[in-house]
Amino acid sequence: MDAKTFDAKSLLDDLFDNGVLFDSGIDGLYGRSGDFEEVIERFEAMVLREGEKDGATRIHFPPGMSRPALEKSGYMKSFPQLAGCVHSFMGGESEHAELLGKMATGDDWTEMQESTGIAMTPAACYPLYPTVAARGPVPDEGLLFALSSYCFRHEPSKDPARMQLFRMREYVRIGTAEQVSAFRESWLKRGRAMIEALDLPMEVDAANDPFFGRGGKMMAASQREQGLKFELLIPVASLKKPTACLSFNYHQDHFGETWGLKFADGSTCHSGCVGFGLERLAIALFRHHGMDVKRWPANVREALWSA
Amino acid sequence: MDAKTFDAKSLLDDLFDNGVLFDSGIDGLYGRSGDFEEVIERFEAMVLREGEKDGATRIHFPPGMSRPALEKSGYMKSFPQLAGCVHSFMGGESEHAELLGKMATGDDWTEMQESTGIAMTPAACYPLYPTVAARGPVPDEGLLFALSSYCFRHEPSKDPARMQLFRMREYVRIGTAEQVSAFRESWLKRGRAMIEALDLPMEVDAANDPFFGRGGKMMAASQREQGLKFELLIPVASLKKPTACLSFNYHQDHFGETWGLKFADGSTCHSGCVGFGLERLAIALFRHHGMDVKRWPANVREALWSA
């Protein structure tokens, strides 16, 4: 069987059948095997070995962020279809009896919940900007952060590389346009080299985010024209539509303006990030090198386990 | 300043002021520093060094689980106030315009979202039972799993040891009553030894879960009487009300019955788990040994960094 002929659904079944992922009954929501987790850990070590050369500040955020902060970031304007908010039951005993009654009869009880202050984190860097803004002016040399977070996007799919809950590792550069540009160039080069070492086919291409609606089409076209987003794509579930496993983003001064990120002289900071989709990368490895990690090519194992 | 006199609010402020945690504006939702993360990693390594002796099967679940599975588990009956469900916007362009209008005028736009199939994972082991049930009969020697997961509980608090999103490491034993009992006894001993090595004050006591409502009081009393739950408590935000950092639970055949976990002879399995509250443990260490990890006592550093 040639792994290269898989479509999304049969790749997912293959991952289930080999105990790499575990079905939850919900598309895009899976348990992960110990082998899968070890692959992610080893790939993260490869990323960190590169990233450590630059001396980034490590911060970790949980899979949920402040809902007011997500609103302020503009996410609900651009990507309302992907966002998730956490709702909880806040009633008393009589409401609880009503809730259980609805559950017993198969009626919708979830509408008895109210929104909490927590939204799901859509990308590892969203909670960072307000945190940086609270710390005062950005130094002249700019800032560099190493992040990792579980992220949520509401896009149920049979494509195992499109999960609703997945982990993202990110480096975020905050500084001048030139500093951010140099950062992105450097990671475009390093990202390519890492994926080459893992013996995975790839291409790097200009890209756009999935902005919502008709107005979104114009924003997507503009983002592409301005070269604000590049993706490193690997064929995973399809040869024709390869999967973005790394992305390289230049936000211009969007987050700087939104959150008031400024240098001491009052000028607004630019920002950019490189993001690694950890589940996507792991699934690309299982797809191309086989379901049994022990039988992966020696050079791939060496690249991962020597990191 | 004697760390032992802190109350919850001043402990939280101290963690903020020292850059150990980062405020998000939402109680119980914080960013974590690199030092904080390293302490968690080192403690996890201590736990794993113990757990590896028993040869557990590692599975990892994301911070959300199947909502139907959470319903079937009985969680909404016992702990409706703590649960969280993920709601998303599923409308078209006109609804989106309405949503943005509400957001602009400060009206509640979140009610325009609908519940997805995903609920927040309340404890690391909840997604495990249906996964095990799908694999057929449980072998005579039972099963042992190593889990870790972000968990959500809706209980906003100024006590930094009571986060809404936190990580839990768990070992879960599925087998006969005797197998589960032996597992729990063994971890009660090992848990104590680990916390002793970290030079933290502790007590182990019978405990109960925070069952909802008046009926819940009876369930709590019964759980305590039957000795189904023990906690290892460490004073963190209060000397009078120490914080449960480890818990040792015997579920009897609750999950076995609910999910049809059976041996080949058709008898229902019992289950039990030991859970490590990773953020709680880390905060206990910062509280007792100080905000600067480098100045922690040599024996504590040795216990963590030699793992």
HADDOCK unambig.tbl for C-alpha pairs under 7 A between the chains (distance, minus, plus):
assign (segid A and resid 22 and name CA) (segid B and resid 131 and name CA) 6.95 0.50 0.50
assign (segid A and resid 24 and name CA) (segid B and resid 66 and name CA) 6.21 0.50 0.50
assign (segid A and resid 26 and name CA) (segid B and resid 66 and name CA) 6.28 0.50 0.50
assign (segid A and resid 26 and name CA) (segid B and resid 117 and name CA) 6.60 0.50 0.50
assign (segid A and resid 30 and name CA) (segid B and resid 61 and name CA) 6.86 0.50 0.50
assign (segid A and resid 31 and name CA) (segid B and resid 59 and name CA) 6.69 0.50 0.50
assign (segid A and resid 31 and name CA) (segid B and resid 60 and name CA) 5.64 0.50 0.50
assign (segid A and resid 31 and name CA) (segid B and resid 61 and name CA) 4.60 0.50 0.50
assign (segid A and resid 31 and name CA) (segid B and resid 62 and name CA) 6.98 0.50 0.50
assign (segid A and resid 32 and name CA) (segid B and resid 59 and name CA) 5.67 0.50 0.50
assign (segid A and resid 32 and name CA) (segid B and resid 60 and name CA) 4.98 0.50 0.50
assign (segid A and resid 32 and name CA) (segid B and resid 61 and name CA) 6.29 0.50 0.50
assign (segid A and resid 33 and name CA) (segid B and resid 58 and name CA) 6.44 0.50 0.50
assign (segid A and resid 33 and name CA) (segid B and resid 59 and name CA) 4.89 0.50 0.50
assign (segid A and resid 33 and name CA) (segid B and resid 60 and name CA) 6.47 0.50 0.50
assign (segid A and resid 34 and name CA) (segid B and resid 58 and name CA) 4.77 0.50 0.50
assign (segid A and resid 34 and name CA) (segid B and resid 59 and name CA) 5.54 0.50 0.50
assign (segid A and resid 58 and name CA) (segid B and resid 33 and name CA) 6.43 0.50 0.50
assign (segid A and resid 58 and name CA) (segid B and resid 34 and name CA) 4.76 0.50 0.50
assign (segid A and resid 59 and name CA) (segid B and resid 31 and name CA) 6.68 0.50 0.50
assign (segid A and resid 59 and name CA) (segid B and resid 32 and name CA) 5.65 0.50 0.50
assign (segid A and resid 59 and name CA) (segid B and resid 33 and name CA) 4.89 0.50 0.50
assign (segid A and resid 59 and name CA) (segid B and resid 34 and name CA) 5.54 0.50 0.50
assign (segid A and resid 60 and name CA) (segid B and resid 31 and name CA) 5.65 0.50 0.50
assign (segid A and resid 60 and name CA) (segid B and resid 32 and name CA) 4.98 0.50 0.50
assign (segid A and resid 60 and name CA) (segid B and resid 33 and name CA) 6.48 0.50 0.50
assign (segid A and resid 61 and name CA) (segid B and resid 30 and name CA) 6.84 0.50 0.50
assign (segid A and resid 61 and name CA) (segid B and resid 31 and name CA) 4.61 0.50 0.50
assign (segid A and resid 61 and name CA) (segid B and resid 32 and name CA) 6.28 0.50 0.50
assign (segid A and resid 62 and name CA) (segid B and resid 31 and name CA) 7.00 0.50 0.50
assign (segid A and resid 62 and name CA) (segid B and resid 165 and name CA) 6.43 0.50 0.50
assign (segid A and resid 66 and name CA) (segid B and resid 24 and name CA) 6.20 0.50 0.50
assign (segid A and resid 66 and name CA) (segid B and resid 26 and name CA) 6.27 0.50 0.50
assign (segid A and resid 77 and name CA) (segid B and resid 100 and name CA) 6.93 0.50 0.50
assign (segid A and resid 80 and name CA) (segid B and resid 89 and name CA) 6.17 0.50 0.50
assign (segid A and resid 81 and name CA) (segid B and resid 88 and name CA) 6.88 0.50 0.50
assign (segid A and resid 81 and name CA) (segid B and resid 89 and name CA) 5.45 0.50 0.50
assign (segid A and resid 81 and name CA) (segid B and resid 90 and name CA) 6.03 0.50 0.50
assign (segid A and resid 83 and name CA) (segid B and resid 88 and name CA) 5.97 0.50 0.50
assign (segid A and resid 84 and name CA) (segid B and resid 86 and name CA) 5.68 0.50 0.50
assign (segid A and resid 84 and name CA) (segid B and resid 87 and name CA) 5.41 0.50 0.50
assign (segid A and resid 84 and name CA) (segid B and resid 88 and name CA) 4.79 0.50 0.50
assign (segid A and resid 85 and name CA) (segid B and resid 86 and name CA) 5.43 0.50 0.50
assign (segid A and resid 85 and name CA) (segid B and resid 87 and name CA) 5.26 0.50 0.50
assign (segid A and resid 85 and name CA) (segid B and resid 88 and name CA) 6.52 0.50 0.50
assign (segid A and resid 86 and name CA) (segid B and resid 84 and name CA) 5.67 0.50 0.50
assign (segid A and resid 86 and name CA) (segid B and resid 85 and name CA) 5.44 0.50 0.50
assign (segid A and resid 86 and name CA) (segid B and resid 86 and name CA) 4.77 0.50 0.50
assign (segid A and resid 86 and name CA) (segid B and resid 87 and name CA) 6.32 0.50 0.50
assign (segid A and resid 87 and name CA) (segid B and resid 84 and name CA) 5.41 0.50 0.50
assign (segid A and resid 87 and name CA) (segid B and resid 85 and name CA) 5.26 0.50 0.50
assign (segid A and resid 87 and name CA) (segid B and resid 86 and name CA) 6.32 0.50 0.50
assign (segid A and resid 87 and name CA) (segid B and resid 87 and name CA) 6.73 0.50 0.50
assign (segid A and resid 88 and name CA) (segid B and resid 81 and name CA) 6.88 0.50 0.50
assign (segid A and resid 88 and name CA) (segid B and resid 83 and name CA) 5.97 0.50 0.50
assign (segid A and resid 88 and name CA) (segid B and resid 84 and name CA) 4.80 0.50 0.50
assign (segid A and resid 88 and name CA) (segid B and resid 85 and name CA) 6.53 0.50 0.50
assign (segid A and resid 88 and name CA) (segid B and resid 154 and name CA) 6.98 0.50 0.50
assign (segid A and resid 89 and name CA) (segid B and resid 80 and name CA) 6.18 0.50 0.50
assign (segid A and resid 89 and name CA) (segid B and resid 81 and name CA) 5.46 0.50 0.50
assign (segid A and resid 90 and name CA) (segid B and resid 81 and name CA) 6.04 0.50 0.50
assign (segid A and resid 93 and name CA) (segid B and resid 213 and name CA) 6.12 0.50 0.50
assign (segid A and resid 100 and name CA) (segid B and resid 77 and name CA) 6.93 0.50 0.50
assign (segid A and resid 110 and name CA) (segid B and resid 115 and name CA) 6.46 0.50 0.50
assign (segid A and resid 115 and name CA) (segid B and resid 110 and name CA) 6.46 0.50 0.50
assign (segid A and resid 117 and name CA) (segid B and resid 26 and name CA) 6.59 0.50 0.50
assign (segid A and resid 131 and name CA) (segid B and resid 22 and name CA) 6.96 0.50 0.50
assign (segid A and resid 154 and name CA) (segid B and resid 88 and name CA) 6.99 0.50 0.50
assign (segid A and resid 165 and name CA) (segid B and resid 62 and name CA) 6.44 0.50 0.50
assign (segid A and resid 213 and name CA) (segid B and resid 93 and name CA) 6.13 0.50 0.50
